[in-house]
Amino acid sequence: EAVAALWELTAGLISLKCHHFVTDEVQIFVRRYTVGSRPWNPFHTDSAVCTVNVALVDDESFGGGELLACYDCTINIIHRSEGEATVHSSTLLHAVRSMSSGR
């Protein structure tokens, strides 16, 4: 049910930008951050038309690891609860702050 909802959300977002929607043009993946294996992600932009980022756990369940985004001439922390999603264009400069605890 959750995967179907993500496909529906993605199709709607892409249709705002494109006249057609082809599932071959969509990539869905899970990126897990841990202190020991992948503690952070440097500032970058994405190659997709849009990015949907779903928090799998509450921000309070780990130290560090916050989603950062550059807009309004500053670096902003995007606070999220489990299940909340952020949606942004590929041009948004964003990162994940280094984790200090949790997984």
C-alpha positions, 0 to 999 in steps of 0.5 A: 500500500505504501509503495503504491502511494509513493508511485501515485505521488510521484506520477502526480508530481512528474505530470506537473512538469511533463506531459506524460508519465513513464515508470521507466523514468522513475527511480525509487531507492532507500538510503540508510544512514548510520554512524558506522557505515554512511554517517552523512551526505555532502551538499548536492543537487539531484538528477531527477525532476523532483525528489520525494524523501520520506523519513523512516524514523523520527529525527529524535531517534538519532543524533545528527543526521538532519536533512539540510536544505539551502533556501532563503539565503541560508542553510535550513534544518528540515525537521521530520517525524516518521512517515513525513515526506519532503518534496523538492526539485532537483535544483535544491542544494541539500545534504544530510548532517553527520550522524553522531548516534543511532542508526 
